[in-house]
Each structure stands twice: as C-alpha cells, then as structure tokens.
Amino acid sequence: MPERVRTALIGCGSLGRLVHLPILATLPGNRLVAIADADPRALADCARLAPDAAPFADHRELLTRGDVDAVVVALPTALHTSVGIDVLAAGKHLYLEKPIAAALRDAERLVECWRASGRVGVIGFNYRFHPLYRRLRDLIRGNAIGNVVAMRTVFSVATDALPEWKTRRDMGGGALLDLGIHHVDLVRFLLGREVRSVGAQILEMRSDDDRVTLDLEVEGGVVAQSLFAFGAIEEDRVEVYGDAGKLTVDRHHSLTVERRAPRLGTSRAARLGLGYRGPRLRELLGSPVLPLRLRAPTAEPSFRASLANFVAAIGGTADPAPDLSDGLRALEIAVAATRAAAGSTRVVVGGVPAGSRTTVPPR
C-alpha cells in the first residue's frame, strides 16, 4: 500500500461535489486521483474543482486503473449494488453511501461479494462519527441514566425540491430510506443491541414514503419510536430515556449532550418548569462541536470523520466500521417496517441471533 491511499470518487452529484470531493481532496493520508460520472455536466463541475483528478464518463474504465486503491460511491441508491460489485471485483476498497441498496436481495448480493473480496467495505453511516452521538453512546454505556427504557427520535427536512429518485420507493427514495435509515442504525449503534420487531405507519402525501413513523422493539425491552418526514421543519433529534435520567442530542443545535434528572422535584418552581438548568459553562467549554461550529456553522463534521476512518482502516490503523453488514442489517429493519405498514401489524426482524455484536468505531 502506498504512503497515501489513492482514492477515486464515483458520483459527481450534489453530495459528491459539495461533500465528498472537498474532503477527499484535503484529507491527510489520502490522494484523490480520479472521478467518474455518466452525466457530462456533473463530471465537468467536479473536474473544475479537482483538476488533478482524472475524469471518466464510465466508472468501469476508471476501475481498470492500477493507481486506484479505494473508491467512494455517491450515486443514486438504485445503482449501489451494480457499481459496488464492480468496485470490489476490481480489487478496490469500497466506501458506499447509505442506504446499501433499494432491495434486500441486492444488498445481500453485494455483501456476499464483499465478504469474498477481502477488501475494506464500509457503509456511509457517518452519524456514528458525530462527536455528540459518540459522547451520547459513551454516556449510555457508562450508565449515566441507569437502565435504558426507551428512545425517541425525529428526522425531518423542509425541502420541496428533491431529485426524482429520492421520491420513488423503487429507486431507494422516500423518508424511510433517505432519512430514517440513519436513525435505524443509530438505535443499534447507541444501544449496542439488536432490533427484534417493528411496527410502522407509512403515508404518501406528496411522494412515496414521505411520512413515516416507526415503533421498534429492541433487545432488553427497550422501545424506540421515530418520525421521519419530507416537507416539515428541519429537525434531527435523539432522546434516550433511562430509569435515572434522560439524554438528548439535537444535531443541528446542541453544543453538548443535554441531561435531565429523572424527577421534576416538589417545589413550585420545579413544577412551573423553572427548576431546569441548561448546560453548565464547564460542559459548554468542553463541547466537542463548539470549535467546529465556530469555524463552519453549517458544516456536518461527521462526513470528514467517517471518510478519515475509512482511509485509516485501509492502512490498518482503524476499525473498518460500520461495514456493509451494518448496511444490510439497517435495510432488513427498513424492509420489515414496510411490511408492517402494509399489513397493519408487527413484523419480526429475523436472521440475527440474540446477543449478536454491533460493530462500532473505536473510541
């Protein structure tokens, strides 16, 4: 392996152009050597931003290059399986944006190919690398709120202009696969437990699956309820309830993990809501995201951390996680939710033995 990982980007749409390309071009230990997209305009836009990267209209031609060690795939979901298999068959390491695929059988084919390849294969669940979610996980596992009883999450976006593929379930679109899949994975990551059964309601008001509610039964009797929606306010919030308190992270606004005591108290001030104190100054000064927010208020720091972990994993200095099996597991839960909504019943998520380990990045 060369001193720097030589990486290519396949997919020059908005995510590839605005997020992946700038990171890959400046990431220590990495060198962006090639880009590919079938859309000439998208390819030209990325080529102007990365003039040292060789441009290709056909990703298969790019994969014949001997100076490409790894590939980041940021394409519409329906293309993930075919392109991902091409990447692995060419002997390259793979970073695949979420969700892993639009259909379960396609995800299973991709995972089978990855396991046979011997290459690093990770899924783009970048929120696992967000500093606040990592701190939240550590607090949960450190028994900061005692035994976890329940979770409640919301992920909604205020957008009316979506590409066609994001509005169609058969192409991997909809709020469940585009937004909710992140939180489905966060349930497993934060709790370190598997989802056992799913109840769901899925509505289609403007496009496929644009309003979704989930009710997940997690190992150990934990209940996780979620709302995912297109065309609502911008919100991305996770709340974890324990028998000794509550922890909250608002990805857009929190500077630290908010903690609440288990009881309101008996004073009049407490009953009027005056007894709650926000984060203390010491907690704010120790915020893992404050310096990042001051430098770049709208940036999402987890993308860079996730890609950096991928590059380090190729070099053998980091855990190659979340891997493609985590992507498959999240899709299994999403598919179970779709079946539950269609049948107005709960669906058991099968195929995972009790007590199976959830892979997490290193501390």
FIKE-460115 format. One record per residue: residue number from 0; x, y, z of N, C-alpha, C, O in turn. Coordinates in steps of 0.05 Angstrom, whole numbers. Example, Ala and Ser with C-alpha at 12.3 -4.5 7.8 and 13.67 -1.06 7.14 Angstrom:
R    n    n.c1    n.c2    n.c3   ca.c1   ca.c2   ca.c3    c.c1    c.c2    c.c3    o.c1    o.c2    o.c3
R    0     264    -114     156     246     -90     156     264     -66     156     285     -66     169
R    1     257     -45     142     273     -21     143     258       1     157     268      23     161
//
This chain:
R    n    n.c1    n.c2    n.c3   ca.c1   ca.c2   ca.c3    c.c1    c.c2    c.c3    o.c1    o.c2    o.c3
R    0      17     -24       0       0       0       0      18      25       0      36      27      16
R    1      12      44     -18      29      69     -18      25      85       7       7      80      23
R    2      43     105      11      42     121      35      15     135      38       5     138      60
R    3       4     144      16     -23     156      16     -42     138       0     -35     127     -21
R    4     -66     135      11     -87     119      -3     -96     135     -27    -103     158     -26
R    5     -96     121     -50    -104     135     -75    -133     128     -80    -141     105     -85
R    6    -149     149     -78    -178     145     -78    -191     157    -102    -182     178    -113
R    7    -213     144    -111    -229     155    -133    -258     160    -123    -267     147    -104
R    8    -271     179    -135    -299     185    -128    -317     178    -152    -312     188    -174
R    9    -336     161    -148    -356     155    -169    -383     167    -160    -395     158    -141
R   10    -391     187    -174    -416     201    -168    -410     230    -162    -400     238    -141
R   11    -416     247    -182    -410     276    -180    -435     293    -177    -435     316    -185
R   12    -456     281    -165    -479     297    -159    -474     316    -136    -451     321    -128
R   13    -495     326    -124    -492     347    -103    -476     337     -79    -459     351     -69
R   14    -482     312     -70    -467     301     -47    -438     297     -53    -421     304     -38
R   15    -433     285     -76    -405     281     -84    -390     306     -88    -367     309     -79
R   16    -403     325    -102    -389     351    -108    -385     368     -84    -364     380     -80
R   17    -406     371     -67    -405     390     -45    -393     378     -19    -383     394      -2
R   18    -394     352     -16    -385     340       9    -360     322       5    -339     329      15
R   19    -363     301     -10    -341     281     -12    -317     292     -26    -294     289     -17
R   20    -320     306     -48    -297     315     -64    -280     334     -47    -255     330     -46
R   21    -290     356     -35    -273     374     -19    -258     359       3    -236     366       9
R   22    -271     340      16    -258     325      37    -236     307      27    -214     308      37
R   23    -242     292       6    -222     274      -6    -198     289     -17    -175     279     -17
R   24    -202     313     -26    -180     329     -37    -161     340     -16    -139     348     -22
R   25    -170     341       9    -154     353      30    -149     334      54    -136     343      73
R   26    -158     310      52    -156     291      75    -127     281      78    -116     271      59
R   27    -115     284     101     -88     273     106     -87     243     101    -106     229     108
R   28     -66     234      88     -63     206      82     -78     196      58     -78     172      52
R   29     -90     215      44    -106     208      20     -99     225      -4     -91     248       0
R   30    -102     214     -27     -98     230     -52    -121     223     -71    -124     200     -79
R   31    -136     243     -79    -158     239     -98    -146     238    -126    -134     257    -136
R   32    -148     215    -140    -135     211    -165    -154     209    -189    -145     213    -212
R   33    -179     204    -184    -198     201    -207    -226     206    -198    -233     203    -174
R   34    -243     215    -217    -272     219    -212    -287     208    -236    -276     205    -258
R   35    -312     200    -231    -328     189    -253    -358     196    -249    -368     197    -227
R   36    -371     202    -271    -400     206    -272    -410     204    -301    -396     214    -319
R   37    -433     192    -305    -444     189    -332    -456     215    -342    -460     218    -366
R   38    -461     234    -323    -472     260    -331    -449     279    -338    -434     286    -320
R   39    -447     287    -363    -424     304    -371    -423     330    -355    -401     339    -349
R   40    -446     343    -350    -445     368    -335    -435     364    -307    -419     380    -297
R   41    -445     343    -293    -437     338    -265    -407     332    -265    -393     340    -247
R   42    -398     316    -284    -369     309    -286    -352     334    -290    -331     337    -277
R   43    -361     351    -308    -346     376    -313    -345     394    -288    -324     406    -283
R   44    -367     395    -274    -367     412    -249    -347     402    -229    -332     418    -217
R   45    -345     375    -226    -326     364    -207    -297     367    -217    -279     371    -202
R   46    -294     364    -243    -267     366    -255    -255     394    -251    -231     397    -247
R   47    -272     414    -251    -262     442    -246    -253     445    -217    -234     459    -211
R   48    -266     431    -199    -259     432    -171    -235     415    -164    -221     421    -144
R   49    -230     394    -179    -208     375    -174    -193     371    -200    -194     350    -212
R   50    -178     391    -209    -164     389    -235    -143     368    -237    -135     359    -259
R   51    -133     358    -214    -112     338    -215    -124     309    -216    -109     290    -219
R   52    -150     307    -213    -163     281    -214    -171     274    -242    -184     291    -256
R   53    -164     251    -252    -171     243    -280    -201     238    -282    -212     223    -265
R   54    -215     250    -301    -244     247    -304    -251     224    -322    -238     218    -342
R   55    -273     210    -315    -283     187    -331    -313     188    -333    -327     193    -314
R   56    -323     184    -358    -352     182    -362    -363     155    -354    -387     152    -348
R   57    -345     135    -355    -353     107    -349    -337      97    -325    -312      96    -326
R   58    -351      90    -303    -336      82    -279    -320      57    -283    -300      52    -269
R   59    -329      40    -302    -314      15    -307    -286      20    -319    -268       5    -313
R   60    -284      41    -334    -258      49    -345    -240      59    -322    -216      52    -321
R   61    -252      74    -304    -236      83    -281    -225      60    -265    -203      61    -255
R   62    -241      39    -262    -233      17    -245    -211       0    -257    -200     -17    -243
R   63    -204       4    -282    -181     -10    -294    -154       2    -286    -133     -10    -291
R   64    -155      26    -274    -130      39    -267    -116      25    -244    -129      17    -225
R   65     -90      22    -247     -75       9    -226     -68      28    -203     -59      18    -182
R   66     -72      54    -206     -65      73    -185     -89      81    -168     -88     101    -154
R   67    -110      65    -169    -133      70    -152    -135      47    -131    -138      24    -137
R   68    -133      55    -105    -134      36     -83    -162      33     -72    -170      11     -64
R   69    -177      54     -72    -203      55     -59    -222      73     -74    -214      91     -89
R   70    -248      67     -71    -269      82     -85    -291      90     -66    -300      74     -50
R   71    -299     116     -68    -322     126     -54    -345     128     -74    -342     141     -95
R   72    -367     115     -68    -390     114     -86    -412     131     -75    -423     126     -53
R   73    -420     153     -90    -441     171     -81    -461     174    -104    -464     196    -115
R   74    -474     152    -111    -493     151    -133    -521     147    -122    -525     140     -99
R   75    -542     151    -139    -569     143    -131    -570     115    -121    -556      98    -132
R   76    -587     109    -102    -587      83     -88    -590      59    -107    -579      38    -103
R   77    -606      63    -128    -612      40    -146    -587      31    -161    -586       9    -171
R   78    -565      47    -161    -540      39    -174    -520      28    -154    -499      18    -163
R   79    -526      27    -129    -506      19    -109    -496      -9    -113    -472     -15    -111
R   80    -515     -28    -118    -507     -56    -119    -488     -61    -143    -467     -73    -140
R   81    -496     -53    -167    -480     -59    -191    -453     -46    -190    -433     -58    -196
R   82    -452     -20    -182    -427      -6    -181    -410     -16    -158    -385     -19    -161
R   83    -422     -21    -135    -407     -32    -112    -394     -59    -119    -371     -63    -111
R   84    -409     -76    -133    -397    -102    -141    -375     -98    -161    -355    -112    -159
R   85    -378     -79    -179    -356     -73    -198    -331     -64    -183    -309     -73    -190
R   86    -334     -47    -163    -311     -37    -148    -297     -60    -134    -272     -62    -135
R   87    -312     -77    -120    -300     -99    -105    -287    -120    -124    -266    -131    -118
R   88    -300    -125    -147    -290    -144    -166    -264    -134    -178    -247    -150    -187
R   89    -260    -108    -179    -235     -96    -189    -213     -96    -168    -191     -87    -173
R   90    -219    -105    -144    -199    -107    -123    -195     -81    -107    -175     -77     -94
R   91    -215     -63    -108    -213     -37     -94    -228     -38     -68    -248     -53     -66
R   92    -220     -22     -49    -234     -19     -24    -259      -1     -30    -258      16     -48
R   93    -280      -5     -15    -306       9     -21    -317      24       2    -320      13      24
R   94    -323      50      -3    -339      66      16    -365      72       1    -365      86     -20
R   95    -387      61      10    -413      64      -4    -432      81      13    -437      76      36
R   96    -443     101       0    -462     118      13    -487     102      21    -493      82       8
R   97    -500     111      42    -525      97      50    -548     105      33    -547     126      19
R   98    -570      89      32    -572      62      42    -557      43      24    -550      50       2
R   99    -553      19      34    -536       0      19    -548      -7      -8    -534     -11     -28
R  100    -575      -9     -10    -588     -16     -35    -618      -9     -32    -627      -2     -10
R  101    -632     -11     -54    -661      -6     -54    -676     -31     -47    -698     -30     -36
R  102    -665     -54     -53    -678     -80     -48    -660     -98     -32    -636     -98     -34
R  103    -673    -114     -15    -658    -132       4    -641    -152     -12    -618    -157      -4
R  104    -652    -164     -33    -637    -184     -47    -611    -172     -60    -591    -185     -62
R  105    -613    -147     -69    -589    -133     -80    -568    -129     -58    -545    -132     -63
R  106    -577    -120     -35    -559    -116     -13    -545    -142      -5    -521    -142       1
R  107    -559    -164      -5    -548    -190       2    -527    -198     -18    -506    -209     -11
R  108    -532    -193     -44    -512    -199     -65    -487    -183     -61    -464    -194     -64
R  109    -490    -158     -55    -467    -140     -51    -450    -149     -27    -426    -150     -28
R  110    -464    -156      -5    -450    -164      20    -435    -191      15    -413    -194      24
R  111    -447    -209       0    -434    -234      -7    -409    -229     -23    -388    -241     -18
R  112    -410    -211     -42    -387    -204     -59    -365    -191     -41    -341    -197     -44
R  113    -373    -173     -23    -354    -160      -6    -339    -180      12    -315    -179      15
R  114    -354    -199      24    -342    -218      42    -322    -236      27    -302    -245      39
R  115    -327    -241       2    -308    -258     -14    -284    -242     -24    -264    -254     -32
R  116    -286    -215     -23    -265    -199     -35    -240    -195     -18    -218    -192     -28
R  117    -244    -195       9    -222    -190      27    -215    -160      29    -195    -153      40
R  118    -232    -143      18    -227    -114      18    -243    -100      40    -263    -111      50
R  119    -235     -76      48    -250     -60      66    -275     -51      52    -274     -40      30
R  120    -298     -55      64    -323     -46      53    -340     -34      75    -350     -47      93
R  121    -344      -7      74    -359       7      95    -383      21      82    -383      27      59
R  122    -402      26      99    -427      40      92    -426      68     103    -416      72     125
R  123    -437      87      89    -435     115      97    -455     123     119    -470     143     116
R  124    -455     109     141    -470     118     165    -452     137     180    -442     131     202
R  125    -448     161     169    -429     180     180    -437     190     207    -420     200     222
R  126    -463     189     215    -471     200     241    -459     184     264    -457     195     286
R  127    -450     160     259    -436     145     280    -410     160     289    -400     156     311
R  128    -401     178     271    -376     192     277    -381     221     287    -362     236     291
R  129    -406     228     290    -412     255     300    -403     256     329    -410     239     345
R  130    -388     277     337    -378     279     365    -400     276     386    -395     264     407
R  131    -423     288     381    -444     287     401    -457     259     403    -463     251     425
R  132    -460     246     381    -471     218     382    -451     199     395    -459     181     409
R  133    -426     204     391    -406     187     403    -405     192     434    -403     173     449
R  134    -408     217     442    -409     223     471    -435     211     482    -435     201     505
R  135    -457     213     468    -482     202     477    -480     172     482    -489     161     502
R  136    -467     158     462    -463     130     465    -446     123     490    -452     105     505
R  137    -425     139     495    -408     134     518    -423     138     544    -419     124     563
R  138    -440     159     545    -456     164     569    -476     141     574    -479     133     597
R  139    -488     131     553    -507     109     556    -492      85     567    -501      72     586
R  140    -469      78     555    -454      55     564    -441      58     590    -433      39     604
R  141    -437      84     598    -426      90     624    -447      91     646    -441      99     669
R  142    -472      84     640    -494      82     659    -501     110     670    -510     112     693
R  143    -498     131     653    -504     158     662    -534     162     668    -541     179     684
R  144    -551     146     656    -580     149     661    -592     122     670    -616     117     668
R  145    -574     105     681    -584      79     690    -591      61     667    -579      62     646
R  146    -611      44     672    -620      26     651    -637      40     631    -655      55     638
R  147    -630      37     605    -646      50     584    -673      37     582    -676      13     581
R  148    -693      54     580    -721      45     579    -732      50     550    -746      32     540
R  149    -726      73     538    -737      79     513    -720     100     498    -704     113     510
R  150    -725     102     472    -713     123     455    -736     136     439    -756     123     433
R  151    -731     161     432    -750     175     415    -733     192     396    -716     207     405
R  152    -738     190     370    -722     205     350    -740     218     329    -762     208     323
R  153    -730     240     318    -744     254     296    -723     262     276    -702     273     284
R  154    -728     258     251    -711     267     229    -729     277     207    -742     261     194
R  155    -730     303     203    -747     315     183    -732     337     168    -715     350     180
R  156    -740     341     143    -726     362     127    -747     379     113    -768     369     105
R  157    -742     405     111    -760     424      99    -752     429      70    -742     450      63
R  158    -757     408      54    -750     411      25    -773     402       8    -786     382      13
R  159    -777     417     -13    -797     410     -33    -785     403     -60    -798     393     -78
R  160    -759     408     -62    -745     402     -88    -726     379     -84    -703     382     -75
R  161    -735     355     -91    -719     331     -89    -715     319    -116    -733     321    -133
R  162    -691     307    -121    -688     292    -147    -709     270    -148    -717     259    -128
R  163    -716     262    -172    -737     242    -176    -732     217    -161    -750     205    -149
R  164    -707     207    -161    -701     181    -148    -706     182    -118    -712     161    -106
R  165    -704     206    -106    -709     207     -77    -739     207     -70    -746     205     -47
R  166    -756     210     -90    -785     209     -85    -797     182     -92    -821     179     -87
R  167    -781     164    -102    -792     138    -111    -780     115     -95    -756     112     -93
R  168    -798      99     -83    -790      77     -66    -774      56     -82    -754      46     -71
R  169    -782      51    -107    -768      30    -122    -740      38    -130    -724      21    -138
R  170    -733      64    -127    -706      73    -133    -690      79    -108    -668      89    -109
R  171    -701      71     -85    -687      75     -59    -693     101     -46    -679     110     -28
R  172    -715     115     -55    -722     141     -43    -742     138     -21    -749     116     -13
R  173    -753     161     -12    -772     161      10    -758     168      36    -734     164      39
R  174    -774     179      55    -762     187      80    -751     165      96    -732     169     111
R  175    -761     141      94    -751     118     109    -722     111     101    -705     108     119
R  176    -717     108      75    -691     100      66    -671     124      65    -647     121      69
R  177    -681     148      59    -663     171      56    -656     183      83    -633     191      88
R  178    -675     185     101    -671     197     128    -670     176     150    -651     175     165
R  179    -692     161     151    -695     143     174    -674     122     177    -669     113     199
R  180    -662     113     155    -641      93     156    -619     101     175    -606      84     187
R  181    -613     127     176    -592     137     194    -600     131     223    -584     121     239
R  182    -625     136     230    -634     132     258    -637     103     265    -633      95     288
R  183    -646      87     245    -647      58     250    -619      48     257    -617      32     276
R  184    -599      57     243    -572      49     250    -563      61     277    -549      47     293
R  185    -571      86     283    -563      98     309    -575      82     333    -562      81     354
R  186    -599      71     330    -610      55     351    -591      32     358    -585      27     381
R  187    -581      18     338    -563      -4     342    -536       6     353    -524      -6     371
R  188    -526      28     342    -500      39     350    -500      49     378    -482      42     394
R  189    -520      65     385    -521      77     412    -526      57     434    -514      59     455
R  190    -544      38     428    -552      19     449    -535      -6     449    -533     -20     469
R  191    -522     -12     426    -507     -37     424    -525     -61     426    -517     -82     435
R  192    -550     -59     417    -569     -80     417    -583     -82     390    -583     -64     374
R  193    -595    -106     385    -609    -110     360    -639    -104     362    -651    -107     383
R  194    -650     -96     339    -679     -93     337    -692    -120     333    -684    -135     315
R  195    -712    -126     349    -725    -152     347    -751    -151     330    -756    -170     315
R  196    -767    -130     332    -792    -129     317    -798    -100     311    -788     -81     323
R  197    -816     -96     291    -821     -69     280    -851     -66     276    -865     -84     265
R  198    -861     -43     284    -888     -33     276    -884      -7     261    -865       8     267
R  199    -901      -1     242    -896      23     226    -922      33     213    -941      19     209
R  200    -922      59     208    -942      72     191    -928      88     170    -910     104     176
R  201    -935      84     145    -922      98     123    -943     112     106    -961      98      96
R  202    -941     138     103    -960     154      88    -947     165      63    -923     171      63
R  203    -963     170      43    -953     181      18    -971     205      11    -992     203       0
R  204    -961     229      19    -976     253      14    -968     268     -11    -985     277     -27
R  205    -942     271     -15    -932     284     -39    -915     266     -56    -912     270     -80
R  206    -903     246     -43    -886     227     -57    -886     200     -42    -898     199     -20
R  207    -872     180     -52    -871     155     -38    -858     157     -11    -837     170      -7
R  208    -871     145       9    -860     142      36    -849     169      48    -828     169      59
R  209    -865     190      45    -854     216      54    -861     223      83    -851     243      93
R  210    -877     206      96    -883     210     124    -884     182     137    -901     165     130
R  211    -866     177     156    -862     151     167    -859     152     197    -846     169     208
R  212    -873     134     210    -869     130     239    -861     101     244    -873      83     233
R  213    -842      97     262    -833      70     269    -836      65     298    -834      84     315
R  214    -841      41     305    -842      32     333    -825       6     334    -834     -15     327
R  215    -800       9     344    -781     -13     345    -780     -25     373    -778     -11     393
R  216    -781     -52     373    -776     -66     398    -747     -75     397    -739     -90     379
R  217    -731     -66     417    -703     -72     418    -697     -92     440    -712     -94     459
R  218    -676    -107     437    -668    -127     457    -668    -114     485    -659     -91     488
R  219    -676    -129     505    -676    -119     532    -701    -103     539    -702     -91     560
R  220    -721    -103     521    -746     -90     528    -746     -60     523    -764     -46     533
R  221    -727     -49     508    -726     -21     501    -744     -15     478    -745     -31     458
R  222    -759       6     480    -777      15     458    -764      40     445    -755      58     458
R  223    -763      40     418    -753      63     403    -774      72     383    -783      56     366
R  224    -783      97     386    -803     108     368    -791     131     352    -776     147     362
R  225    -798     131     326    -786     151     308    -806     163     288    -825     150     281
R  226    -801     188     280    -816     201     259    -796     211     238    -776     224     245
R  227    -802     205     213    -785     215     191    -804     228     170    -825     217     164
R  228    -796     251     160    -814     265     142    -799     284     123    -780     297     131
R  229    -809     285      98    -801     305      79    -822     328      81    -845     323      87
R  230    -813     352      76    -832     375      75    -841     384     102    -863     396     104
R  231    -825     380     123    -832     390     150    -809     409     158    -793     418     142
R  232    -807     416     184    -785     432     193    -759     417     193    -760     392     192
R  233    -737     431     193    -711     418     195    -706     409     224    -703     426     242
R  234    -706     383     229    -701     373     256    -688     346     255    -696     329     239
R  235    -668     343     272    -654     317     275    -648     314     304    -628     325     314
R  236    -664     298     318    -663     298     347    -665     269     358    -681     253     347
R  237    -649     263     378    -649     237     391    -652     241     421    -637     256     433
R  238    -671     227     433    -675     228     462    -674     199     473    -686     181     462
R  239    -659     195     494    -656     169     506    -665     171     535    -654     187     551
R  240    -684     154     543    -696     155     569    -686     131     585    -686     108     576
R  241    -676     137     610    -668     116     628    -683     118     654    -698     136     658
R  242    -679      98     672    -693      99     698    -679     118     717    -688     122     739
R  243    -656     131     708    -642     150     725    -637     176     710    -620     192     718
R  244    -653     182     689    -649     207     675    -655     205     645    -663     184     635
R  245    -649     227     631    -654     229     603    -631     243     589    -620     262     600
R  246    -624     234     565    -602     247     549    -614     255     522    -630     240     510
R  247    -606     279     513    -617     289     488    -595     301     471    -577     315     481
R  248    -596     296     445    -578     309     425    -595     320     403    -611     305     390
R  249    -593     345     397    -604     358     373    -581     364     355    -565     382     360
R  250    -579     349     333    -555     351     316    -551     379     305    -528     387     300
R  251    -572     393     300    -570     420     288    -562     441     309    -549     460     302
R  252    -571     437     334    -568     459     353    -552     453     378    -541     471     390
R  253    -550     428     386    -537     422     411    -507     427     410    -494     422     390
R  254    -496     438     432    -467     441     435    -456     418     453    -432     413     453
R  255    -474     406     468    -466     384     485    -490     366     489    -512     372     480
R  256    -486     343     502    -508     325     507    -524     336     531    -512     339     553
R  257    -549     341     527    -566     352     548    -575     329     567    -583     308     558
R  258    -573     334     593    -581     315     613    -604     326     630    -604     349     637
R  259    -623     308     635    -646     315     653    -647     295     675    -642     272     672
R  260    -654     305     699    -657     288     722    -683     272     719    -701     280     704
R  261    -686     249     733    -709     232     730    -735     244     742    -757     236     734
R  262    -732     263     761    -756     274     774    -757     304     771    -736     317     769
R  263    -782     315     771    -785     343     769    -778     357     795    -770     381     795
R  264    -782     344     817    -779     357     843    -806     365     853    -826     364     839
R  265    -807     374     878    -833     380     890    -838     410     894    -860     418     902
R  266    -817     427     890    -821     455     894    -839     467     873    -842     456     851
R  267    -850     491     879    -868     504     860    -852     512     835    -862     510     812
R  268    -827     521     839    -810     529     816    -806     506     797    -806     509     773
R  269    -800     483     809    -796     459     793    -821     452     777    -819     445     753
R  270    -844     454     790    -869     446     777    -876     466     755    -890     459     736
R  271    -866     491     757    -871     511     736    -850     510     714    -851     525     695
R  272    -831     491     717    -811     488     697    -787     506     701    -770     509     683
R  273    -785     519     724    -764     538     729    -739     524     742    -718     537     745
R  274    -742     499     749    -720     486     762    -700     474     743    -679     465     752
R  275    -706     473     717    -688     461     698    -666     480     691    -671     504     685
R  276    -641     471     692    -618     487     684    -607     476     658    -604     451     655
R  277    -600     493     640    -588     484     615    -559     475     620    -551     473     643
R  278    -544     470     599    -517     460     602    -500     480     618    -502     505     614
R  279    -484     470     637    -467     488     652    -443     497     635    -437     486     615
R  280    -431     520     644    -409     532     629    -387     512     624    -376     511     603
R  281    -380     495     644    -359     476     641    -366     456     619    -348     449     603
R  282    -391     448     617    -399     429     596    -397     443     569    -389     430     549
R  283    -405     468     567    -404     482     541    -375     486     533    -369     483     509
R  284    -357     493     552    -329     497     545    -316     471     536    -297     471     521
R  285    -327     448     546    -317     422     537    -332     410     514    -329     387     508
R  286    -348     426     501    -364     417     478    -347     406     456    -328     419     447
R  287    -353     382     446    -337     371     424    -343     383     397    -329     379     377
R  288    -365     399     396    -373     411     370    -370     441     369    -372     453     348
R  289    -366     454     392    -365     484     393    -343     495     374    -349     513     359
R  290    -318     485     376    -298     495     357    -306     491     328    -300     508     311
R  291    -318     468     322    -326     463     294    -348     482     285    -347     491     262
R  292    -367     488     303    -389     506     296    -379     534     292    -389     549     275
R  293    -359     542     308    -348     569     305    -334     573     279    -335     594     266
R  294    -320     551     270    -305     553     245    -323     550     221    -320     564     201
R  295    -343     532     222    -361     527     200    -388     521     211    -395     497     215
R  296    -405     541     215    -431     537     228    -449     517     215    -465     504     229
R  297    -449     515     189    -467     497     175    -455     470     167    -469     454     155
R  298    -430     466     172    -417     441     164    -425     417     181    -431     420     205
R  299    -425     394     169    -431     369     183    -405     354     188    -394     342     169
R  300    -394     355     212    -367     344     217    -364     314     214    -342     304     210
R  301    -386     300     215    -384     271     214    -376     260     187    -365     238     185
R  302    -380     275     165    -372     265     139    -342     262     138    -331     241     129
R  303    -328     282     147    -298     281     146    -288     259     164    -269     245     157
R  304    -299     257     188    -290     236     206    -295     208     195    -279     191     199
R  305    -318     205     182    -324     179     171    -305     171     148    -295     149     147
R  306    -299     190     131    -281     184     109    -252     181     119    -237     164     108
R  307    -245     196     140    -218     193     151    -215     165     163    -194     153     162
R  308    -236     155     176    -235     128     187    -232     107     166    -218      87     169
R  309    -246     111     143    -244      93     120    -215      91     110    -204      69     106
R  310    -202     114     107    -175     115      97    -156     101     118    -138      86     110
R  311    -161     107     143    -144      95     164    -148      65     166    -129      50     171
R  312    -173      56     161    -179      27     161    -164      12     139    -155     -10     143
R  313    -162      25     116    -147      13      94    -118       9     102    -105     -11      94
R  314    -107      29     117     -80      27     126     -76       9     150     -54       5     160
R  315     -98      -2     161     -97     -20     184     -95      -6     211     -88     -19     231
R  316    -101      20     212     -99      34     238    -126      42     250    -126      57     269
R  317    -147      32     238    -174      38     249    -192      14     243    -187      -2     225
R  318    -214      13     259    -234      -8     255    -250      -2     230    -261      20     228
R  319    -252     -20     210    -267     -15     186    -297     -17     191    -310     -36     182
R  320    -308       2     205    -336       2     212    -348      30     209    -334      50     211
R  321    -374      31     205    -394      10     201    -389      -4     174    -386      10     154
R  322    -389     -30     174    -384     -44     149    -410     -50     134    -432     -42     143
R  323    -408     -63     111    -431     -67      94    -452     -85     108    -475     -84     101
R  324    -444    -102     127    -464    -118     141    -482    -100     158    -505    -107     162
R  325    -471     -78     168    -488     -59     183    -508     -46     164    -531     -41     172
R  326    -499     -41     139    -518     -30     120    -540     -50     113    -563     -42     110
R  327    -533     -75     111    -553     -96     106    -572     -99     129    -596    -101     125
R  328    -562     -98     154    -579    -100     177    -600     -77     178    -623     -81     184
R  329    -590     -53     173    -608     -30     173    -630     -33     152    -653     -26     157
R  330    -623     -43     128    -642     -46     107    -662     -68     114    -686     -66     108
R  331    -653     -90     128    -671    -110     137    -693     -99     155    -716    -106     153
R  332    -685     -81     173    -704     -68     191    -723     -50     175    -747     -50     181
R  333    -713     -35     156    -730     -18     139    -750     -34     123    -773     -26     121
R  334    -741     -56     112    -759     -74      97    -781     -85     115    -804     -87     107
R  335    -773     -93     139    -793    -103     159    -813     -82     165    -837     -87     169
R  336    -804     -56     167    -822     -34     172    -842     -31     149    -866     -26     154
R  337    -833     -34     125    -851     -31     102    -872     -53     102    -895     -48      97
R  338    -864     -77     109    -883    -100     111    -902     -95     134    -926    -101     131
R  339    -893     -85     156    -910     -80     179    -931     -59     172    -955     -62     179
R  340    -923     -38     158    -942     -17     150    -963     -28     130    -987     -21     132
R  341    -954     -44     112    -973     -56      92    -993     -74     105   -1016     -76      96
R  342    -985     -89     125   -1003    -108     138   -1015     -98     163   -1030    -113     176
R  343   -1010     -73     171   -1020     -62     196   -1015     -80     220   -1033     -85     236
R  344    -990     -91     222    -983    -109     243    -954    -106     249    -939     -92     236
R  345    -944    -120     270    -916    -120     276    -902    -142     261    -914    -164     256
R  346    -877    -137     253    -862    -157     238    -836    -163     253    -822    -144     260
R  347    -830    -188     256    -805    -196     270    -782    -193     250    -784    -200     227
R  348    -760    -181     260    -736    -178     243    -720    -204     248    -709    -208     269
R  349    -718    -221     228    -706    -247     231    -677    -248     223    -665    -229     212
R  350    -665    -271     229    -638    -277     219    -615    -267     236    -592    -271     229
R  351    -621    -254     260    -600    -245     277    -603    -257     304    -623    -253     318
R  352    -584    -273     313    -586    -287     339    -585    -267     362    -572    -246     360
R  353    -598    -273     383    -598    -256     407    -569    -252     417    -554    -272     418
R  354    -563    -227     425    -536    -222     435    -515    -218     415    -492    -216     422
R  355    -522    -217     389    -502    -212     368    -489    -185     372    -502    -166     382
R  356    -464    -182     364    -449    -158     370    -454    -137     349    -454    -143     325
R  357    -457    -112     357    -459     -90     339    -431     -78     336    -418     -71     356
R  358    -421     -76     311    -395     -65     306    -395     -35     309    -413     -21     298
R  359    -376     -23     324    -375       5     328    -347      15     323    -328       0     326
R  360    -344      41     316    -317      52     312    -302      53     338    -315      52     360
R  361    -276      54     338    -260      55     362    -265      82     376    -272     101     363
R  362    -260      82     402    -263     108     417    -241     127     408    -239     149     418
//
